[in-house]
Amino acid sequence: QVQLVESGGGLVQAGGSLRLSCAASGRTSSSYAMGWFRQAPGKEREFVAAISGGGSTTYYADSVKGRFTISRDNAKNTVYLQMNSLKPEDTAVYCCANRGVVGLPGVSGNQYKYWGQGTQVTVSS
């Protein structure tokens, strides 16, 4: 089992920044890809960003490209999501996910085995 705990969410004005963290514990591996997803009220969960185990490969949703940056510190078993130039439409619960197997990052939630409980991000206009 892998446990994931997110932190760093909160309330921020449009144009502001937040950095989310996701700490992994348990039977995890630095070889496992990690991802961030979000879900706004009344909407389906959507992919935000993903990173390979070594950190050399990253994927972003078009809606966040150029504003968000995903990174990881394998010594700390932690993945980060730096969010800049936030917009009200970024408001959602953000969850991190762990693939649980060796492989490239995925953009579909079905490719991830373990999930955190999420952290709320609210962007006011």
CORCORJO-V279306 format. One line per field, one symbol per residue. phi: phi as a letter, one per 40 degrees, with the letter a starting at -180 (. if undefined). burial: + if it has 9 or more other ideal C-beta (glycine too) atoms within 8 Angstrom, else -. Layout:
BEGIN
phi = ???
burial = ???
END
This chain:
BEGIN
phi = .bbbbcahcibacdgcbabcbbcbagccaccccbabbaacdgbccbcbaaacdcgcbbbbcdcbdgbbbcaabccbfbbbbcbbfcbdcccacbbcabcgaciccbbbdccbcbbcchbcbbbcc
burial = -+-++++++--+-+--++++++++---+---+++++++++-----++++++++-+-+++++--+---+-+++----+++++++--+---+-++++++++-----+++----+-+++-++++-+--
END
